[in-house]
Amino acid sequence: MIDDEKFMREALKQAREAGLAGEVPIGAVIIKEGQILAADRNRREELNDATAHAEMLLLRRAGSILGGWRLGGGTLYVTLEPCPMCAGALVMARVQRLVFGAFDPKAGAVVSLYDLVRDPRLNHRLEVSGGVMEAECASLLQDFFRCRRD
């Protein structure tokens, strides 16, 4: 049995690093065979790249480590429900399972607005577990944006 909270705590570490760097605090890790393969965080400001979401960077890093873009058998943990870009990339990368923390009512493409990762019209579908450590993940984001407004 995989300990989802253990790996979400690792994603939260990445998210905290993102926040300290002035990025929206979102972090992610990908595991394969019960071990962390790669971890990353949002880096849009740092890289001046709208696509530098934690999930996108993580998929690139995992592909480099494995020597291929297919990440079958992998589980991706992320602190916020993925947006349409990231959800689509997870499908294209053939990730087996997605575990996310906070729901995203404004841009979530897994449950909140769309369900891209389980759309039967696509050639791959992911297993999904949402709301893992939801309160802690949401609090990190809420605190970040509260500080930015103040």
Salt bridges, closest charged atoms under 4 A:
ASP4 OD2 - ARG97 NH2 2.69
GLU5 OE1 - ARG9 NH1 3.87
GLU10 OE2 - LYS13 NZ 3.27
ASP40 OD1 - ARG43 NE 2.70
ASP40 OD2 - ARG61 NH2 3.17
GLU46 OE1 - ARG41 NH2 3.17
GLU46 OE1 - ARG43 NH1 3.08
ASP115 OD1 - ARG118 NE 3.09
ASP119 OD2 - ARG121 NH2 2.56
GLU136 OE2 - ARG16 NH2 2.71
ASP143 OD1 - ARG146 NH1 2.79
